[in-house]
Amino acid sequence: MINDRQGKESIIVSIPGLKIGHAEDQKNQTGVSVFLFDEPATCGYHLCGSAPALRDVQVLDLDTCVNEVHGLALTGGSAFGLDITSGVMQWLEEQGKGLQTPHRQIPLVPTAAIYDFDSGQAVAPTPELAYQACESASGDYQYGRVGAGFGASAGKAWQDATPTRTGIGLSVIQTGDNRIVSVAVVNAVGDIYQENQIIAGAKDNQGSFINLEKKISQGDFNIELSPNQNTVLVANFIDGALPVKELAIISKMTTAGMARAIRPSFTSFDGDIVFTAAVGKKALSDADTMRLGTACALNVEQAIINSVR
């Protein structure tokens, strides 16, 4: 049994050109989150986990000829959940959005999934649910137990322990003239920390936190882990224009905030990934990368905390 959390919150500070939508299958304890761009965006990523479930992420590689995406999607359902991409693509095509080819527009929607079958009935979200999330997308950014975070939990490394229900966290930060929205779907092996204190994670039968970092580092093993069943999905959205190479560097820098908030992190049992998309028109220089990467790390740390608050 997982310690439960309820409800959702929203934030009214948005980024022009970015809409976020969620949809849930409450019966099967899973869901979908979509991030839709008014105009094609550039996007980079950093893969920092060892058990990812991904679709169309390779289009973001530095050696590809494609330099735009039209949305991002995060989902439950592990590899089965990646089918939701077709629902997002259908919605985007109906809006006339996609990579123009001689025969048809092709929406490009990199997608990543968490394993949440331990939460419900081991049923993945559907393309229809993703289409519903697109229909609901707006500048009113919701977070909490919604969308792809509906079946998420943290602190799943200890045998006979009870994980804590998490969700999808969101945070906004202003750095110079740039606003950054960061989102985190927290389905982690490790515990969640705020100011060096555990706020969510594995609990013993007395309801006390076990402190996985301490136990594991001291060799006090009572671990029951399976690969491919734990993942933290992160996405940053910056209201500026940057090339893919700089966005990949910012994604890598973001992992510092993840490591501060989740312990242990980036294990061989996690499938963590960070996306960073530039959704604005104001050109930014390479010199801005350090500033934006540092800000993203701080923002993602807070988003992870907000996934359990």
N, C-alpha and C positions, 0 to 999 in steps of 0.2 A: 504493500500500500504506500502511496506517495502522499506526504503532507500537502494539503491542498491550498490553493489560493484562488480567489475569485475576482471578477471585475476587470474593468479596463479604464484607462484614462486617455486624455487627448491633450495635444499641445497646439496652440494657435499660431505659433511662430513657424512659418513655412518658408520654402524656397520657391521662387517663381519658376515655373516650368517643370516642377516635380509633384506628382500626385501619388498618394499611397492608398492602397485598398487591401482589405482583409476579408476572408470568408472562412467559416468554420463548419466542420461536420461534427456537431456536438455528440451525436450518438457514438461515433467511432473515435472521438477524442483526437482529432487531427485538424489541420487547416492549411491555408495558403495565404501568402502575402505577396503583393505585386507592387512594383515601383515603375511608374509610367512617365515617360518624358514627352513634353510637348514638342521638342525638337530632338533630332538625333544627338546622342551624347557620346563622348569618349569615355572609356572605362579601362582600368587596369585591375590586377588582382595579385594576391600572394597566397599561395597554398601552404599552410603551416601545420596541417594535420596529416595523419597517415592513413585515414580511412574515409576518403571523401565520396560523396554521391553527387555527380555533376553532369550537366548537359550544356553543350555549346559554349563552354568556357574557353575552349581553345581559340575561338575567334578573337580573344583578347590578347593572345600571345604577341610578343614584340615582332616576330618575323612573319606575321600574317599581312595580307593586303587589305583587310577590312579595318576601317578606322571609325566605325560607328556602331552603336547599339540603340535599341528603341525601348528597352525596358529591362528590368531584372525581376526574377521571381525566386522566392524562398518557400519551401514547402515541407510538410511532413511526409511520411510514407516511404522513406528511404528511396532506393532506386526506382521502386514502383511509382513513387510520387512525381518523378521527373516527367511523366506523361502530361502533367498539368501545363507544361510549356505550350502545347498545341492549343489549349484554350486561350492563353494570353496572345498567341500569334493570331488566332482567329479574330479576337477582339481588335487588335491593332490593325490587321488587314482591313477590317470593316471601317476603320477610321482613316484609311488611306495612308498608313504609316508602314515603312519598311524599306529595305534596301532595294533600289530600283534595278530591275533586270529587264531584258527585252520582252519577257513573257509575263512576269508577275512580280509584284512587290513581295519581298521576303522579310518579315520582321525578325530581328535578331534579339533573342531574349536569353542570355545566360541564366542558368537555373542551378540552385543547390538545394539539397534536401537533408533533413535530419531523420534519424531513426526514432520514431515515437510509437512503435508497435507495442512497447511495454506499457503504454498508457491506456490503450483502448482495445479494439477488436482486430488489430492487425489489418486494417483496411486503409488503403491509400486514398488521398484526395483525388478528385477527378478533374478532367479538363473543364467540365461544366462548373465546378466549384471555382476554378480559377477565373473563368469568364465572369462569374458573379462578383468575384473580388475586383475585377477590372471595372465593372459597372458601378461599384461602390467607391471607387478611388476618388480622392479629393485632396484639398489642401489642409484638411482637418486631420492631422496625423495622430492616429490612435496607437496605444501601446498597452501592454499588460497581458492578460491571458486571451490573446486574439491571434488570428491568422496562423502562420507557421509555428508560432510559439504555444499554440493551444495545448499540445500534448507534451511540452518540454519539461525537463526536471534537471536538477543538479545534485552532485554528490552520490554517484552511482557506483563507487568503486569498492564498497565495503560489504562483505557478506553479512546478512541478517540486519543490515542498517536500513533506515528509511530515507530515501531521497526527499528533497524539497521541491515542490512544484515551482516552476519559474514562469517563463513566458517570453514575450518579445519586449525588449527594452529600447527606449529612444531617448536621445539627448540632443540639444542644440547648443552650439558654441559660436561666438563671434570672435574672429581673429582679423584685426585690421579692417579692411573693407569687405571681408569675406565671411559668409555664414556657412556653417557646416551642420548638416543633420546626419547623425550616426544612429544606426539600428543594429541590434544584436539579438539573435535567437539563441538562447542559452540552454543547451542540452548537454551539459558537461559532465565528464568524469569527476572533476574537482569541486571543491567548495568555492563559494562566492564571498569575497572580502570587501569591506568598506573601512578605510582607515585602519587597516591591519587587524580588523575584527571580522570573524565569520558571521555572515548574516543569512546564509542559506547553504545547505549541503547535507551530507550524511549525518543522520541522528541515530543514537542508540535507543534502546527500548525505554529509557527514562526521559527521552526528549532532548538530550544534550548533544551538542555537536561533537563528533568523533575527532575532528581535526585530521583530515586525511594527509595533509602535507607533513605534519609531525610524525604520524604513525608510519607512513611509508618511508620517510627519510631515516627513521630509526630501525628499519627492518622489521617492524612489528606487523607482519603481513597477515591479513585475514581477508584477502582480496578475492572478489568474484567478478571477473571482467570478461567481456566478450568484445572482440574488435568489431568495428562498423556500427556500433550502437550508441555512439556519443559524438556530438558535434556542436561547435559554436559557429554560427554563420553571422558574419559582420558585413555591413555595407555603409560606406560613407558617401555623402552627396555634397559636392562643393559648388557654390554659385559662382563659378569662374570657368575659364577655358584653359585646359592643360593637355599636353600630349600623353599618349598611353604610357610611355616610359616613365614620366614623372609620377603618374598615378599609380604605377606598380611600386615605385619607391615609397610613396605615401602609404600604400597598403602594407608594405613590409614594416614601416615605422609604427604603424597602428598596433602591431602585435605587442609592443611594450605595454600598452594599456590593458590588453587582454591578460598578460602575464601578471600584472599587478592585481587584477580583480579576480582571477581564477587560479587556484592552486590545488594540485599541480595542473599545468596546462601543456598543450601541444604533445600529448602522450601518443604512444603507438596505438592507442584505443580511441583517439579522437580524429574527426575528419574536418578540422577547422579550415576556414577560408575567409579571406577579407577581400571585398570588392571596394573600389573607390571610383566614383563616376563624377565627371565634370559636366554640370548641367547649365552653366552660364555662358555668356558671350564675351565677357571682359577677359582679355588675354592676360595670363599670368606667366611669369618668367620662371626659369629654373631656380632662381634665387629664392622663390617663394616656397619651394618644396620643403625645406627644413621647417619653416614656420607652420605650414599646413599639416605636415606629418606629425609634428609635435602636438598640434592642436587636436588632430584626429585621435591620437593615443589617449589624450585626456578625455575627449568626448566619448570614446568607446568605453573607457573605464566607467564613466558615469552611466552610459546606456546599459551596461551589464548590471550595475547596481540597481538601476531602475527596472530591470526585468523581474526583480523579486520584491520591490517596494510596494 
